[in-house]
Amino acid sequence: MALLRHLDAVARRATTLRRRSIAVRLSAAVLALCWVWTAYTQMAPLSYKQLKEDLWVIEGTSNGSGDAGNIAVLVTSEGVILVDDRFAQDFSEVTAAVRKITPLPVKYVINTHHHGDHTGGNAQMLAGARVLIQANARRHMIQADMPGAPPITFTQEASVFLGGKEVRAVYTGRGHTDGDVTVYIPHDRAVHLGDLMAGTNGVTNPVMDYANGASLKAWPATLDGALQLDPEIVIPGHGAVTDKAGLLAHRNKIAAVLQRAANLVRENKSKDEIGKTMVSEFDFKPINLRPLDGLMAELKN
């Protein structure tokens, strides 16, 4: 009988300890969630930089994973023109950054291409602004059932005039996709290139979205079109703002990647061999290596 009472006491003590352990673990989990939520809701505001008297860039990210694009902000006497608007979840931070630059409302958004890190804010921007995109890029958004497909499209060129200032979107050919444009601000001699030029940790290597019309073959000529605009300020889709010399260096690197890859394909090198060469000679990152199958298929034709 005493043994039974002892065993019962041991069992009750074990149950109590298990309950306490579970409570401790639950408390730790709740505290961790609270910490994450606090960190999320107290994120640092987006950084922005003035490039000209009326031109700013809201700086995106460039770490090669989940990047958000750079946004150009042109302020006029009648309102604001944005080039790109990042992810949907960035909308409140983007609008807060714009309000720090100017109290004037956003009147127009021009998308450089269709990817969500450049168009994600469209759906919310459409409530008060007109949004434009190249026709191929809109088609890709519709096909992918992406929210915020702009109601205004163009094929080769479109201009927005606001407050006596012009912003011109120019399609010069395929590259990152078949719907990329160079957005040109003539009076500031500035261009926003979207992901026709996108740095990953400072490396401006090409990222081809072959499912949406990319072409490494066409890319150098497409950048030649941007160079013909003679820009003084060059805003890439990701990475640091540069100048015409930086754009020319990027164009020449794309051409060198194209030539080297074409030679390797011609020599019947394997995908693994081509990938290793791109890493060793051009510092390709995983994001640059993903489209190797498409690259090899393009260069075989």
URPEVEN-V21964 format. One record per pair of residues at least 6 apart in sequence whose C-alpha atoms are under 8 Angstrom apart, sorted by sequence separation. I is the first residue (numbers start at 0). J is the second residue. D is the distance in whole Angstrom. If there is no record, write none. Layout:
# URPEVEN-V21964
((I | J | D) (I | J | D))
This chain:
# URPEVEN-V21964
((49 | 55 | 4) (50 | 56 | 7) (60 | 66 | 5) (61 | 67 | 8) (73 | 79 | 6) (74 | 80 | 7) (84 | 90 | 7) (111 | 117 | 7) (112 | 118 | 8) (124 | 130 | 8) (140 | 146 | 8) (159 | 165 | 6) (160 | 166 | 7) (172 | 178 | 8) (173 | 179 | 7) (183 | 189 | 6) (184 | 190 | 6) (197 | 203 | 6) (198 | 204 | 7) (207 | 213 | 5) (234 | 240 | 5) (235 | 241 | 8) (277 | 283 | 6) (278 | 284 | 7) (48 | 55 | 5) (49 | 56 | 7) (59 | 66 | 7) (60 | 67 | 5) (72 | 79 | 7) (73 | 80 | 5) (110 | 117 | 7) (141 | 148 | 7) (158 | 165 | 7) (159 | 166 | 5) (172 | 179 | 8) (183 | 190 | 4) (196 | 203 | 6) (197 | 204 | 7) (207 | 214 | 7) (233 | 240 | 6) (234 | 241 | 6) (47 | 55 | 7) (48 | 56 | 5) (59 | 67 | 5) (60 | 68 | 7) (72 | 80 | 6) (73 | 81 | 6) (110 | 118 | 6) (140 | 148 | 6) (158 | 166 | 6) (159 | 167 | 6) (170 | 178 | 8) (182 | 190 | 5) (183 | 191 | 7) (196 | 204 | 8) (197 | 205 | 8) (207 | 215 | 7) (232 | 240 | 7) (233 | 241 | 5) (47 | 56 | 5) (48 | 57 | 7) (59 | 68 | 5) (60 | 69 | 8) (72 | 81 | 5) (84 | 93 | 7) (121 | 130 | 7) (158 | 167 | 4) (170 | 179 | 7) (171 | 180 | 7) (181 | 190 | 6) (182 | 191 | 5) (196 | 205 | 8) (232 | 241 | 6) (233 | 242 | 5) (264 | 273 | 8) (47 | 57 | 4) (48 | 58 | 7) (58 | 68 | 7) (59 | 69 | 4) (71 | 81 | 6) (72 | 82 | 7) (157 | 167 | 6) (158 | 168 | 6) (170 | 180 | 5) (171 | 181 | 8) (181 | 191 | 6) (182 | 192 | 6) (195 | 205 | 8) (205 | 215 | 8) (232 | 242 | 5) (233 | 243 | 7) (263 | 273 | 7) (46 | 57 | 6) (47 | 58 | 6) (58 | 69 | 5) (59 | 70 | 7) (70 | 81 | 7) (71 | 82 | 5) (137 | 148 | 6) (156 | 167 | 7) (157 | 168 | 5) (169 | 180 | 5) (170 | 181 | 6) (181 | 192 | 5) (231 | 242 | 5) (232 | 243 | 7) (45 | 57 | 7) (46 | 58 | 6) (57 | 69 | 6) (58 | 70 | 7) (70 | 82 | 6) (71 | 83 | 7) (137 | 149 | 7) (156 | 168 | 6) (157 | 169 | 7) (168 | 180 | 6) (169 | 181 | 5) (180 | 192 | 7) (181 | 193 | 7) (230 | 242 | 7) (231 | 243 | 6) (233 | 245 | 8) (45 | 58 | 7) (56 | 69 | 7) (57 | 70 | 5) (70 | 83 | 5) (108 | 121 | 8) (156 | 169 | 5) (168 | 181 | 6) (169 | 182 | 6) (180 | 193 | 7) (230 | 243 | 6) (233 | 246 | 7) (260 | 273 | 7) (56 | 70 | 5) (57 | 71 | 6) (69 | 83 | 7) (70 | 84 | 6) (155 | 169 | 6) (156 | 170 | 6) (168 | 182 | 4) (169 | 183 | 7) (179 | 193 | 7) (229 | 243 | 7) (274 | 288 | 7) (56 | 71 | 5) (57 | 72 | 7) (68 | 83 | 7) (70 | 85 | 7) (137 | 152 | 7) (155 | 170 | 5) (167 | 182 | 6) (168 | 183 | 6) (179 | 194 | 8) (55 | 71 | 6) (56 | 72 | 6) (68 | 84 | 8) (69 | 85 | 8) (108 | 124 | 8) (154 | 170 | 7) (155 | 171 | 7) (166 | 182 | 7) (167 | 183 | 5) (179 | 195 | 7) (54 | 71 | 7) (55 | 72 | 5) (68 | 85 | 6) (132 | 149 | 6) (166 | 183 | 6) (167 | 184 | 6) (226 | 243 | 7) (260 | 277 | 8) (274 | 291 | 7) (54 | 72 | 6) (55 | 73 | 7) (67 | 85 | 6) (131 | 149 | 6) (134 | 152 | 5) (166 | 184 | 5) (167 | 185 | 8) (54 | 73 | 5) (67 | 86 | 7) (113 | 132 | 8) (130 | 149 | 5) (131 | 150 | 7) (132 | 151 | 7) (133 | 152 | 5) (134 | 153 | 5) (135 | 154 | 8) (165 | 184 | 6) (166 | 185 | 7) (175 | 194 | 6) (53 | 73 | 6) (54 | 74 | 6) (108 | 128 | 7) (110 | 130 | 7) (112 | 132 | 7) (129 | 149 | 8) (130 | 150 | 7) (131 | 151 | 5) (132 | 152 | 5) (133 | 153 | 5) (134 | 154 | 6) (165 | 185 | 7) (175 | 195 | 6) (226 | 246 | 7) (53 | 74 | 5) (106 | 127 | 7) (107 | 128 | 5) (108 | 129 | 6) (109 | 130 | 6) (110 | 131 | 6) (111 | 132 | 7) (112 | 133 | 7) (129 | 150 | 8) (130 | 151 | 6) (131 | 152 | 6) (132 | 153 | 7) (133 | 154 | 6) (165 | 186 | 8) (174 | 195 | 6) (226 | 247 | 7) (256 | 277 | 8) (270 | 291 | 7) (53 | 75 | 7) (105 | 127 | 7) (106 | 128 | 4) (107 | 129 | 5) (108 | 130 | 5) (109 | 131 | 5) (110 | 132 | 5) (111 | 133 | 8) (125 | 147 | 7) (129 | 151 | 8) (131 | 153 | 8) (133 | 155 | 8) (164 | 186 | 8) (270 | 292 | 7) (105 | 128 | 6) (106 | 129 | 6) (107 | 130 | 6) (108 | 131 | 6) (109 | 132 | 6) (110 | 133 | 8) (113 | 136 | 5) (195 | 218 | 8) (79 | 103 | 7) (81 | 105 | 7) (84 | 108 | 8) (107 | 131 | 8) (112 | 136 | 6) (113 | 137 | 7) (122 | 146 | 6) (123 | 147 | 8) (72 | 97 | 8) (78 | 103 | 5) (79 | 104 | 6) (80 | 105 | 6) (83 | 108 | 6) (121 | 146 | 8) (122 | 147 | 4) (256 | 281 | 7) (270 | 295 | 8) (59 | 85 | 8) (77 | 103 | 7) (78 | 104 | 5) (79 | 105 | 4) (80 | 106 | 6) (81 | 107 | 6) (82 | 108 | 6) (83 | 109 | 6) (84 | 110 | 8) (113 | 139 | 7) (121 | 147 | 5) (122 | 148 | 8) (74 | 101 | 7) (78 | 105 | 6) (79 | 106 | 6) (80 | 107 | 5) (81 | 108 | 5) (82 | 109 | 5) (83 | 110 | 5) (113 | 140 | 6) (119 | 146 | 8) (120 | 147 | 8) (121 | 148 | 7) (195 | 222 | 8) (223 | 250 | 8) (78 | 106 | 6) (79 | 107 | 7) (80 | 108 | 6) (81 | 109 | 6) (82 | 110 | 6) (83 | 111 | 6) (87 | 115 | 8) (119 | 147 | 7) (121 | 149 | 7) (222 | 250 | 6) (74 | 103 | 8) (80 | 109 | 8) (82 | 111 | 7) (86 | 115 | 6) (118 | 147 | 7) (85 | 115 | 7) (86 | 116 | 5) (90 | 120 | 6) (175 | 205 | 7) (85 | 116 | 5) (86 | 117 | 7) (87 | 118 | 8) (88 | 119 | 8) (89 | 120 | 7) (175 | 206 | 6) (176 | 207 | 7) (219 | 250 | 6) (264 | 295 | 7) (84 | 116 | 8) (85 | 117 | 4) (86 | 118 | 7) (87 | 119 | 4) (88 | 120 | 8) (175 | 207 | 5) (176 | 208 | 6) (219 | 251 | 7) (84 | 117 | 5) (85 | 118 | 6) (86 | 119 | 4) (87 | 120 | 4) (90 | 123 | 7) (174 | 207 | 7) (175 | 208 | 6) (176 | 209 | 7) (83 | 117 | 5) (84 | 118 | 6) (85 | 119 | 6) (86 | 120 | 6) (87 | 121 | 8) (177 | 211 | 6) (178 | 212 | 8) (219 | 253 | 6) (264 | 298 | 7) (265 | 299 | 7) (83 | 118 | 6) (84 | 119 | 7) (85 | 120 | 6) (87 | 122 | 8) (176 | 211 | 5) (177 | 212 | 5) (190 | 225 | 8) (218 | 253 | 7) (219 | 254 | 6) (264 | 299 | 7) (57 | 93 | 8) (84 | 120 | 5) (87 | 123 | 8) (176 | 212 | 5) (177 | 213 | 6) (218 | 254 | 8) (84 | 121 | 7) (133 | 170 | 8) (175 | 212 | 8) (176 | 213 | 4) (177 | 214 | 8) (198 | 235 | 7) (201 | 238 | 6) (261 | 298 | 6) (175 | 213 | 5) (176 | 214 | 7) (197 | 235 | 5) (198 | 236 | 8) (199 | 237 | 7) (200 | 238 | 7) (201 | 239 | 8) (215 | 253 | 8) (260 | 298 | 8) (57 | 96 | 7) (173 | 212 | 7) (174 | 213 | 5) (175 | 214 | 7) (196 | 235 | 5) (197 | 236 | 5) (198 | 237 | 5) (199 | 238 | 7) (173 | 213 | 6) (174 | 214 | 5) (175 | 215 | 8) (190 | 230 | 6) (195 | 235 | 8) (196 | 236 | 6) (197 | 237 | 5) (198 | 238 | 5) (136 | 177 | 7) (173 | 214 | 6) (174 | 215 | 6) (188 | 229 | 7) (189 | 230 | 5) (192 | 233 | 7) (193 | 234 | 8) (194 | 235 | 7) (195 | 236 | 7) (196 | 237 | 7) (197 | 238 | 6) (198 | 239 | 8) (216 | 257 | 7) (135 | 177 | 6) (136 | 178 | 5) (188 | 230 | 5) (189 | 231 | 6) (190 | 232 | 6) (191 | 233 | 6) (192 | 234 | 6) (193 | 235 | 6) (194 | 236 | 5) (215 | 257 | 6) (135 | 178 | 5) (136 | 179 | 7) (174 | 217 | 6) (175 | 218 | 8) (188 | 231 | 5) (189 | 232 | 4) (190 | 233 | 5) (191 | 234 | 5) (192 | 235 | 5) (193 | 236 | 4) (194 | 237 | 7) (134 | 178 | 7) (173 | 217 | 6) (174 | 218 | 4) (181 | 225 | 6) (187 | 231 | 8) (188 | 232 | 6) (189 | 233 | 6) (190 | 234 | 6) (191 | 235 | 6) (192 | 236 | 6) (193 | 237 | 8) (133 | 178 | 6) (172 | 217 | 7) (173 | 218 | 6) (183 | 228 | 8) (187 | 232 | 8) (189 | 234 | 8) (191 | 236 | 7) (204 | 249 | 8) (133 | 179 | 7) (172 | 218 | 7) (203 | 249 | 6) (45 | 92 | 6) (133 | 180 | 7) (174 | 221 | 7) (44 | 92 | 7) (45 | 93 | 7) (68 | 116 | 6) (172 | 220 | 8) (173 | 221 | 6) (204 | 252 | 8) (205 | 253 | 7) (47 | 96 | 7) (67 | 116 | 5) (68 | 117 | 6) (171 | 220 | 8) (172 | 221 | 5) (204 | 253 | 7) (46 | 96 | 8) (66 | 116 | 7) (67 | 117 | 7) (171 | 221 | 5) (196 | 246 | 8) (45 | 96 | 6) (171 | 222 | 8) (44 | 96 | 7) (171 | 224 | 6) (196 | 249 | 7) (171 | 225 | 7) (109 | 168 | 8) (112 | 176 | 8) (113 | 178 | 7) (112 | 178 | 6) (111 | 178 | 8) (112 | 179 | 5) (111 | 179 | 6) (112 | 180 | 7) (111 | 180 | 5) (111 | 181 | 7) (111 | 182 | 7) (139 | 211 | 7) (109 | 182 | 8) (204 | 281 | 8) (204 | 283 | 7) (215 | 294 | 7) (111 | 191 | 8) (202 | 282 | 8) (206 | 286 | 7) (207 | 287 | 8) (111 | 192 | 7) (112 | 193 | 7) (206 | 287 | 5) (209 | 290 | 7) (216 | 297 | 8) (111 | 193 | 5) (112 | 194 | 8) (205 | 287 | 6) (208 | 290 | 7) (216 | 298 | 8) (78 | 161 | 7) (111 | 194 | 8) (204 | 287 | 7) (207 | 290 | 6) (214 | 297 | 8) (77 | 161 | 6) (78 | 162 | 7) (206 | 290 | 7) (209 | 293 | 6) (76 | 161 | 8) (77 | 162 | 5) (199 | 284 | 8) (209 | 294 | 8) (75 | 161 | 7) (76 | 162 | 5) (75 | 162 | 5) (207 | 294 | 8) (75 | 163 | 8) (75 | 164 | 7) (82 | 182 | 8) (82 | 191 | 7) (71 | 191 | 7) (69 | 193 | 8) (68 | 193 | 8) (54 | 187 | 8) (51 | 187 | 7) (63 | 199 | 5) (61 | 198 | 6) (62 | 199 | 6) (63 | 200 | 7) (61 | 199 | 5) (62 | 200 | 6) (61 | 200 | 6) (61 | 201 | 8) (71 | 234 | 8) (69 | 234 | 8) (69 | 235 | 7) (69 | 236 | 5) (68 | 236 | 5) (69 | 237 | 6) (68 | 237 | 5) (69 | 238 | 8) (67 | 237 | 7) (66 | 237 | 8) (61 | 237 | 6) (60 | 237 | 6) (61 | 238 | 5) (56 | 234 | 8) (59 | 237 | 6) (60 | 238 | 7) (59 | 238 | 7) (58 | 238 | 8) (63 | 284 | 8) (63 | 286 | 7))
